[in-house]
Amino acid sequence: MPRVHFIAIGGAAMHSLAIALSENPDYRVTGSDDEIFEPSRSRLQAHGLLPAETGWHPERIDGSIDAVVVGMHATEDNPELQRARELGLRIYSFPEYLYEHTRDKKRVVVGGSHGKTTTTAMILHVLHHAGIEADYMVGAHIEGLDNMVRLSPSARVAVFEGDEYLTSPLDRRPKFHLYKPHVAVLTGIAWDHINVFPTFDIYVEQFRKFADLIEPHGCLIYYEGDENLRRIAAGLRTDITPHPYATPAYEVRQGTTYLRTEDGEVALRVFGEHNLQNIEAARLACSELGVTETDFYRAIASFAGASNRLQRVAQSPTSVAYKDFAHSPSKLRATVQAVRRQYPDKRLVACMELHTFSSLTGDFLPQYRGCMDEADVAFVYYNPDVVRHKRLQAITPQQVREAFGGDNFTVLTDPQELQDRLRQLDLHDTALLFMSSGNFSGIDVAALAQELINE
């Protein structure tokens, strides 16, 4: 029975991979970490994979281990990693291990600065309804899926969300460079992760390389409204087939978005032009896997979205509240615009947290100019302690205000003040929106939203 050991098993992706592998009775899974937070801790415990004690234990690394998987949280000098090297054990990064398990399967990889989680989730939702078994890796919990990762001996298809961030401390390649897709999807390019891609040109180059790594006679599905993607598509190898897509025809009526198709209207549970574009990308990808348009539209009508991606968290007779993972300028702009157009007659109150390395960097802040202009009232929050923790140069509320531009928002650095300001507003007939890749310094957004719009 092969034994696989996970160094830094508590990561969101790592613990999901460990659980997926442990469900195969042919494998024995162990792991370690120096800190494990929720929900990883409870999920590992439920599957009998939670380490008995935290910390690194190189004395437990021995020749009985067939493979070691190293997570991003592990550093170059990790004592367990050093011991594994001394013993000459096979060492994989997370994406390397996924590729090894799916090298004989047809791989669909969804990349892009925004929309990749939702598009991946849409493809999986449709495949499930079509009865097509698939392995997968997706960056959020999806309704109907027990885990963020699935690996099986029987599936002939694998669908991966293709993250452009670095593979591991040991491997500086972007994760999606390791998957070598047969069907590649690129949703758009907007500069992000400036700590590892210091210029926009360097960032774009990662997507060009991704396209170069498509398997022979594969295809690239790309959003034709992005000029950088058009240039990448124009330079494809001659054996790769390009499939451009655009925003499909649609109409919004009484808070519901209807997709116009040759077979008639399809009422959707998601909304926003970015999601309509994601649907088009998913349709083309599913077509490559043998799904008919009729079956695709029948399935996509019931897709309710991925966790934290324009997720409705509260509703009253007059108001509605959403939370979204939006944090980069392109995501922020698209999400605000989507809610504005879905609820044109409601007042839009938007709250955004600066939380990532890029968003808290002074030189990057001007990229946010105009992102929240369509909101009637906007709050931008950041925690100065997070800036210090990331060892970044301090930014000021005035800097943030000048970077965003406009006069419809307030910059705050105290989470209690943000809650107090929201409680002072009349939120009847309002669409309330929270956007962050963090948690607003511990605010329970769903509970707060329920309180605010049901008062």
N, C-alpha and C positions, 0 to 999 in steps of 0.2 A: 504494500500500500504506500504510494508516494506521500512524503511529508513535505508540506509547504509552510514556510515560516514567514510571517509578515513583521517587518521592522517598521514601527509607527502604524500599528493596526487601527488606531483610533480615528484616523482621518475619514472624512465623509465618503470618499471614493474607496479608500483602502478597506474600511470595515465592510462595505457593501460587497467588494470582491471576495473578501474572506468568507462572508456568509454564503455567497453564491457557490464558492468552491466547496464549502463544508457540506452543502446539500447533495453533493455527489459522494456516495458511499465508498468510492474508490480512492478518496483522498483523506489524509489526516492533516488538519490545519491547526497551527499554533501561531502565537503572536506576542508582541511586546510593545510597550509605549511608556513614556514618562508621565503622560497625562492624558486622560480620556474623558471627554465631556459628553453631555447629552446632545442628541439622542443616541449617539454611537454606543455609549456605555450600556444603556438598557437593551439595545438591539444585540450587542455582542453577548451580553449575559443571557438573553433569551435563547441564544443559539449555542450556549456552552463554550463560547470563545473568549470570554473576558479573562484577561490574564489574572492570575491569583494575586499578584502584586505588581505595582507600577515600577518602572525603572528598566534599565538595560542589564542583561544577564549573559555576558559572553560565555560563561561556563556552560550554558545550556545549548550553545551552538556547537553541534558535532556532526560527524559523518552520517548520521541517520537522516539528515535533512537533504532532500533532493533538489529543492529550489528555495531561494530567498527572494522575497519581493520587498523592495525598499520604497517607502513613501516620501513625499516632499518634506515632511517634518524631520526626517532623519538627516543628520549632518555628515560631512565627509569623515569626521573623526569618531563617528558612532562606534562604541566598543563592540557591539554585536556585528556590525558591518566589517570592522577590521578583522574579527575572528573568522568570519565567513570567507574573507579574502585569503587569510592564512591557510585555511583548509581547502581552498580551491573550489568552493561550492559555486553552483550556478546562481548568478545574481541577476535579477530582472528589476526594471522599473515597472510601475503600474501599467503604462501603455504597452511596453514590451511584452508583458505577460498576457495581456488581452490579445495582442497580435498572434502570439505563439499558439493560443488556443483556437484561433479562428483563421489560420493561414490557409486552410482548405475550404473556407466558406466564402460566399459572395458578400463582400463588405460594403456597406453604405456608411459614409462618414459625412456628418453635417458640421461644417465650419462656418465662421463668420464672427464679426465683433458683437453681433446682437441676433437674437432669435434662434440660436442653435438648439437650446434646450427645448423650446416649444416645438420647433420643427421636428426634432428627433422624437418627441413625445407624440406628435401627430402621426408620424409614420408608424410608430409602434401601435398606436390606437387602431389605426386602419388595418394593419396586418393581423392584429388580434381578431378583429371582426371578420376578416377574410379567411381566418383559419390557417394563416401562414405562420409556422413556428419560427421564432427568431431569437438568437442571442442578442444581448444589448448592453449598453452602458449609457446612462443618461444622468445629467447633473441635478436632478430634482426628483422628488417623489411624485409618481404619477398614479392617478386613480385607476385601480384595477391591477396595479403591479405591486408585488410585495417588497421588491428590492430595487435598488438603482442599477444593479448589475445582474445579468443572467448568463451563465455558461452551461451548455448542455452538449452531450455527445450526439444528439439527434438533429438539431437545427442545421439547416444548410445556408442560412442567411444570418448575418450579424449587422446590427445597426448601432453605430457609435456616435455620440456627441464628440466633436473634434475640437478640443480646447487648444488654443494657440500658446498657452503659457508653457513654461519650461517643464520638461519631463521629470527631473529630479535634481538634487544638488550635485549628482554625479554626471548628469547628462543634460547639457544646456540646449538640446534640441526642443522645439515646441512639440507637445504631445502628439498633435495630429500629423506630424511628419512620420510617425512610426506605424500608422495604420494601413497605408497603401490601399486606398479604396478602389473598388471596381466602379462604384457610383459615388461621385463626390458632389456635395452641395455647398455652395458659398452664398450666404445671405446678404453680405455687405461688409464693407471695411470702414471702420472709424477708429482712429488712433486710441490705443489703450495700453496699459502695462508699460508705462514709460520708464520704470525702473530696470527693465530688461531690454526694451526696444526704445532707445533714447531719441530716435527721430521717426517721423512718419514713414519715410522711405524704407528704413530698416524694417518697420512693422509690416508694410505692404509686401516686402520681399518674402516674408514667411508664408504668405498666401500663394505667391507665385511658385515657391518651392513645393508647397502642398499640391498644387495642380500638376507639377512635374512628376510627382510621385504616384499619380493615378496609374493603376495597372494597365498593361497593354490592352487596347481596344475597349477601354472604359469610357465613361462619359462625365462631363462636368455640367451640373445644373447650377445656374447662377442668376442673380437678380440683375437684369439689364439696365436698371436705373442707376447703378453704381459705376461711375466712370473708371475706377480702378479695376473693377471686375471685368469690364469690357476690354480693357487693355490686356489683362491676364488671358481672357478667352481668345483674344486675337493672336496670342503667342503660343497657343497650345500645340503639342505634338500633333502631327497629322493623323495619328491613329485614334485620337481622343475625340469623341463627338460632343460638341457644345449644345446645350439646351437652355437658352435664355428664357426668363419668365418676367412678368410684370404684375401690377396690381390688377386682379380680375374685376369685372363689373359687379357692383353691389349697390344696395340701398339700405338706409337706416330708417326704420319706422317704429315709433313708440318704444324706443330703447332696445330694439332687436335689429341685428344686422342680417340682411338677406343676400345670399350669393346668387347671382344670375348665371344659370348654366343652360346648355342646350336642352336639358330635360325639365327646365322650369326652375323656380326659386328654391333655394335651400336655406332654411332658417338656422342660424348658427348660435352657439352658446358663448362664443368668443367674439371679440370686436376689435376694431382698429385696423388701419391700413397695413401696419406691419404684420399683424396676424393674418390678414388676407394674403399678403405676399408669402408668408410662411406656409399657408395652405397650398398655394400654387407650387411651391418647392416640394412639399410633401406629395402632392398629386403626381408630379413628374417622377419622383423617386419611387413611389409605389407602382407606377406604370412599368418601370424597369424591372420590378419584381413580379409582374404578372397580374396586378390588380386592375380591373376595368374601371372606367370613369363612373359608371353607375354604382358599383360597389363602393368606390372611394367616397362619393358624395353622401351615400347612405350612411356610411360610418362616421364621416367627419362631422355630420350634423349633431352627433352626441358628444363630441369632444368638448370637455369643460375647462381645459387648460392644465398647465403644470403648476405644482405647488409654488406659491409666491410669484407667479407670473400673471399679473393683472387678476389676482384672486379676490373675489368679492368676500369681504369679511363682516359686513353688516348692512342691514337694509331696514328702512322704515317706510311708512306710507308715502313720505315725501322725499326721502333722501337715501343715498347709497354710499358705501365706503369700499375702497379697494386698497390692497397693498401690492407692490410690485418690486421685483429685484433690480429695477432700473438704477444705475449709478453712473454710467458713462454719459457723456453729452448726447450721443445719438440715441441711446436708450431712453434717456430722460425726455428728450424732445418728442420721440415717438409715443411714449406713454401719455404725456400730457395732452398731446394732440388727439390721441385715440379717445380719451375720456371726454375731452371737449366736444368732439364730433358725435360721440354716442349720446351725450346729454346736453345738447345745445341750449336748452332752456333752463338749465340749472346753474347755480353759481358753483364755480370750480375752486375748491380750496386744496392746494397741493403742498405737501411737506416732503422735503428731500434731505437726506443725510449724506454729507461728504464723509466717506469712510475708507475708500481704497487709497493705496499709495499714490496713484495718479491724481485723484480728485483732491488730495490734500497737499499737492505740490504747487507752489505759487506760480511757477512758469506754465503749468498746465491749466490753471483755473480759467484763463481767457477762452478756452475751448467751450465753456459753458454759456457764452454770451447768447442771450435770447432764448435759452432752452425752456424757460418757464413763462414766457410772455403770454401764452394763451390762458394761463390761470388768472382768475380774478383776484385771489389772495394767495400768496406763496410764502412759505417759510423754508429757509435753508439752515440746517443745523449741523454743527460739527463739534467734536469733543477735543479740546486742546491736549488732553492727556493722550489721546490716540496719536496725535501728531508727534508728541514727544516719544511715545512708544515706538513709532516707526522711524525715529531718529531723523525727522525732517525739520527743515527750517520753519519756525513758527509763522503762521498766517494770521491775519487780523480780520475781524468782521468787515472793516472798510474795504480791504482787499477783495473779499468775496463779493461784496455789494457791487464794487466797480467792475469785477470780472463778469458777473451775470448781467449787468445792465438793467435798465427798466426801473420802474418805481412801484411795482406791485408786491414787493416781498420784503421780509424782515430776516436778518441773520441773527441766529441765537446760538449760544454755547452752553446753555443750561437746560437739561431735559425737562426739569420741572417747570421752567418758564415756558417751554414750548407747550406743555400740556395746559398750563394756566391760560396762555394766549388763545388756544383752541377753545377752551371752555368759555371764554368771554365772547365768542362769536355766536351769532344766530345761525345755526346750521340747518334750519328748515329749508327745504327745496334746494339741497346742496349735493354736489358730488365731491366726496372727500377722498383724497388720494395720498397714500404714504409710499415713498420710494426710497429704498436703501438696500445695500448688500450686507448691512449690519443689522442692528436692532435698536437704533436710537438710544444707545446706552442703557439698555434693559427695559425699555417701555414695552408693555404688552399691547401691541398695536391693535389686535383684534378686540381686546376688552375695552381699550380706550375708544375705539370707533363705535362699538356698541353703546357705550355710555353717552358719547357725544351726540349721535344722531337719533337717539331714542329719548332724549331728555324732553 
